[in-house]
Amino acid sequence: MALKAAPVLVCCSNNKKDNPFAQPGFCFSDSGFKRSDFLNLRIHRVRECLAHSHRAITPVEDEIPSTPAVVEEQETQISLHRGFHKDLNSLPKPLSAADLSSSYSDGTNVRVAYQGVPGAYSEAAALKAYPKCETVPCDQFEAAFKAVELWLVDKAVLPIENSVGGSIHRNYDLLLRHRLHIVGEVQLVVNHCLLGLRGVRKEDLKRVLSHPQALDQCEKILNELGVTRVNAEDTAGAAQIVASERVRETGAVASARAAEIYGLDVLAQNIQDDSDNITRFLILAREPVIPGTDRPYKTSIVFTLEEGPGVLFKALAVFALRGLNLSKIESRPQKLRPLRVVDDSNMGSATYFDYLFYIDFEASMADSRAQNAMGHLQEFATFIRVLGCYPMDTVL
């Protein structure tokens, strides 16, 4: 089903001094959403991105301030896996109105970035969302975000939480640091396999490589085999190492597709301790989906709150009062201002951790209930931003 695009919807505090996250775009006020200089900013950013898109790119540190000189330095440092590079003529062309209204349900002519190497579970999620897409491997999550922003790819598919391992906090932080929008999600069943070189038995293995979470999720069988666990950056990368080093006593925990790609044998299938092992991935794009009221929608937001008794309860109550179901709540300490100092009449002053709250609720931003809830939330929040709004019947 086609995911249509629309202008960015951003809810924010109008006080830039108190709100380090304030961005030009659409702000939520008592009179509703209003447009500022978004179009001129987007045109400027697209021209700037295309001008620098031929440069090699590498991940950047969160702590680097976003001055013009540093931004240019960042763009020269971000790199895609294996030095992914295309000349300017092969880059995706700027989207037209016709492009935005066409259907990409099968992924034809769509380039999708993911973190890892071929055979990664993230690549499988990208192919589930867009079966005929061209997948583009990236060495870090940051590189996948940047690849979309620089128009090197059309979408990014990145993990956000696992039913066993929990939330991927790095991607929550990157959602706030970048201007991409959630336009869908993919749920992928993870079936870990034990891989080895041709002709090797699982009893012959003395060490097994994989991502730390994958090793933890297969603890039972690895304990039975008595093997040494070795951490790798990702599961498919572990399979790649085993295939390239050709050490018969070394195996990997990865997908069956990784075994096929790297010429390895599947020594055991479905070796995870918990059979219900599901990872949820977000689909990210430069343009948001146009919210409607014709079908169920899911909306993702992030906000911060003033310090005070019961403030979080009051913030969550704005959804309950309007019958809006919350499907996800996540909190992350603010990196720009981790501590808040609050005057206390008895103790002089007290310090508290300052948090960002990420919430998914089941309603469209075009729904009056959602708009009223956001207006009510503004009474307690110092900052609000809409991360995405998409139809729930497009969840794969």
N, C-alpha and C positions, 0 to 999 in steps of 0.2 A: 504494500500500500504506500502511496506517495506521501512523503513528509514535506509539507509546504513550508516556505520560509516567510519570515516577517521581520519588521524592525525589532531591535533589542528591547526587552522589557527589563528595566533595572529599577529596583526600589532602593532608595538611599536617603541618608540624612542630608539635609541641605547645608549643614554646617561643616565645611571642608576642614576647619581647624580641628574639630572633634572627631571627624570621620576620615581616617587615613586611607580608607578604601573608596572614597567617593570618586565616581567616574562620570564623564559626560555621557549622556544617553537619555533614557526616559526615567524621570523621577516620579515617585508616588507622592502626591500631595492630597490635601483634603478634597480638591476638585477632580482628582483622578490622575491618569498618566498624562504627562506633557512632554513634547519633543523639544530638545535643545539643538545642539550643533552636531548631532550624530552623523548626518549624511556627509557633511564636510570632513569630519574626523575620519569616517570610514574610507572615503576616497583618498585622503592623505595617507592613511595607513596602508591601503592596498598598493598605492604607488611606491611607498617606501619599502614594503615587503618585496614587491617584484624587482625593485632596483637591487636588493641584496640577496635575492633568491638563488643566484648562481654561486654563492659562497658556501664553503663547507660549514656545517653547523654542529656544535657539541653542546651537551647539557650545561646549564648555568646554575650558580648557587643562589638560593633564595635571599641571602643576606645582602646581595649586591644592590645598591640604590639604583633607581631607574633614571639616571641623568642621561641626556642625549649621548654623551660620549660612551657611557657604560652600555647603553642599549645597542649602539653600533658594535661595541666590542663583543657583546653577548651574541649578536647575530653572526659574528665571524667565528664563534666558538662552538656553536651547537652542531652536532654531527649525527647523521643517521647511520644505522648499522651498515658496516662494510663500505662506508664512504659513499652512500647513495647520492647520486648526482645526475641531473638532467640539464640539457641546455635550455635556453629560454624558449625556443620554439616548441619544445615538448612539454612545457609546463601547462597545467590546467588553465584554460582561458577564463577571464572574469565572467561570472554568471550573468545571464540576461534574464528578462522577465519570462521568456519562453523556457529557459533552462529551469527556473525555479518552479514552474508549474508542471514539468514533465515527471514521469514516474521512473524511479530508480529501484523498484522493488526487487529486481534480480541482480542489481549491482553492475549492470552493463555500463562500461565506460567510467566506472567509479573507482578511484584509487583510495584505499583504506590503510591507514597507518596502525601499527600495533607494536607493543614492546616485546622484544625477544628475537628469535631466529625462526626460520621456517620449521614448522612442526610444533610450534608453541600452542598452548591452549587458547591464547589470545587470537592467534591466526584462525583457529577453528571457529571462534566466536565471530570474527569478521566475516568468514565465509558463510556462516549460518545466517548472518544478517543480509549479506549481499553475495549470493552464490557465485556470480560471474564477475566479481570485482577483481582488481589487481591489488594484491596485498603488498604493503611496503614495510619491511622490518625496521625497527628503530632500537638503538642500544639502551635507551632510557625512556621512562615515562615522559620526562620533560621534552625529549626530542620529538615524541609523537604529537604533543601539544603544539610545538613550534612548527612542525611540518604542515599542520592544518592552517595555522596563522599565516605562514609564508606562501600559501597556495601551492605547495608542493604536492599535497594530497587533498581529497575532498572531505574525508571523514577520518576519525580516529575511534577505535574500539579498545577501551581500557577497562581492566577489572576494578571494581569498587568495593566488593565484599564477597567473602566465601562463607558457606554455611558452617564450616568447621573452623577455619582460621580467623574469621571475623573480618573487620573492615581493613581496606588498604588505605592507611592514613595519608600516605604520600599523595595519592590522587585527590583526596579531599582538599589538601592544601593547594594543589595545582589548579583545581577548579576555581579557586578564589583569585589566584594570581594571574590567570589568563582570561581572555575575553571570549572563550568558546561557549557554546550552548548545548545542553543535553537535549537531543532530539529523539531518543529512543533507548531501549535497553535490550540486552540479550542474556538469557539464562542458560548456562551450559553445564551439563552433567560431566563431572570430571572422573574419568576412569584411568587410574594410574596403572602402568605396566612396568614389569621388571625387564630391562633390555640388556642384551649382551652380544658379543661377537658371534659370528656363525659357528655353530657346533659346540658352543659353551653351554654347560648345565648351570642351573642356579646354585647348585651345591659347590661349584668351582669358584664362585666369586668370593673375594676377600675384602673388597671395598665397593661402595655404591655411591655414585654422584647424583645430586639433584638439588633443586631449590630447597632451602631449609623447611619451608612449610610442607612440601611434598614428602620430604623425609619423615617429618613428624606425623603426617597423615598415614604413613605406611609403617609405623613403629613395630607393630606385631610381627609381621613377616621378616623385617630386617633383624629383629632380635632373635627370631628362630634361626636365621641363617648365620648369625654371629658375625656380621660384616661391619667394617668400619665405615662410618658415614662421612662423606666429604661434601661440603656446601658448594654449590654452583650458582651462577646468577639466575638461571632459569632452567626448566626441565628439558626443553629441546636443546639448549646449549650443552647440557650434561651429555645428552645422546651424541651430539656432535663431537664432543671431546673423546668419548669412548671410541667412536668410529675413526677418529683421526690418529689417536695414540696407539690403537691396536694392542692394548694390554689385555690379555685374556682373563685376568683375574679381576678386572674392573667392569662394573655394570652401571646402569643408570635407571632412574625412575622417571619415566616420561610417557607420552602418549603412543598408541599403536601407530599413528600416522608418522611420528618421529622415527620409529623403527623402520618404516617403509622408506622414508626419505634418506636416511643415513645407512641403510643396508644392514640393520641389526636384526637379531632374532628376538621375538617376544618370548621370554622365559616363563612369565606368569602374568595373568591378566587380572584386573580388578583387585589389586593388592591393598587398596586403602582400607583402614580399619573401619571406617564408617561408610556404608554403601550409599547413603544419601549425601553425596558430596557435590554441591552445586556452587558455581561461581556466577555472580551477577556482574555483567559488563555494561558500561555506559557507551552510547554512541554520541560522539561529539562532532559539532559542525560549526562553521563560521556564522551561519544564519539560524535563528530560532524557528520553531514551528509556529504557524498562526494558530492561536488557541480558538477553539470553537465550543459550542454547547450541544452538538449533535450526537456526541458519544462520550463515554467516560474518559477522563484525562487524569494524568498524574502531574503534579507541579513540585519542583524542587526549589527550595529557598535557603538562604543563609542569613543569619542576623546576629547582632550583639545586643546585650541588655544592660540597663543601668543596674547598679548594685542596690540591693534592698531586700527585705524579707518578702518571700512569696512572689518575687518578680517572674521567675521561670514558670511558676504555676499559673500566674495571670496570663503570660504569653501563650502557653499551651491551651488555656481555657478559651481563647478567642476562636479556636477551631472547633472545640467541643460544643460551644454555645450555638454554632451554626450547623452542626451535624456533619462536620468534615472529618473524615477518618485519616489519622496519621499512620503511615505505613513504615516510617523510618525516622529515628532521631539519633543524631551523632553530635558529639561535642569535641572541639579541638581548642587547645590554648592558642591565644593570639600570639603570633610571633613578633609583630611590630610593637605590641605593648602587653607583655605577658603578665605584668603585675599591676594591680590597681591599688592605690593608697586611699583609704577611707578614714575620715576623722572619727574618733571614738571618744565620747565624753569621759569614760572611765580610764581608758588605757592610752590616751593621747592620739595614736594613729594605728591603723591596722592595714595589712596588705593582703590582697586576695588575688588568686589567679583570675585573669580575664579570659572569657571563653567566646568562641564562635559556635553557634548552634546551627546544624544542618538538619533540615526537616523535609520529608516528602509527604505530601497530603494528596488525597484523591479528589481532585476537582480541577476544573479549567480556570485559568485566569480571566476568561470571559464570563465566568459564573459570578453573579452578583454576590453570592455568599463568600466566595474567595476574595473579591474586592473589598467587601465589608470587613472580613477578617484581617486583611492586610492593613486597612485603615485603622482598625482597633489595635493591631499589633504595634503600629507606629507610636502609640501612646507610651509604650514601655521600651521600645527598641531605639538604640542610637544609630543603627545601620541595618538596612535590609536590602538584599539583592535577590532577584529571581534568576536561578541558574538554568531553568528549562521547564517547558510545559509540553507534553506530548500525549497522544492517544494511548490508552492502556491496551487497546486491541492490537497495537503494533508491537507489543512486547513479545519477543520470540523465545 
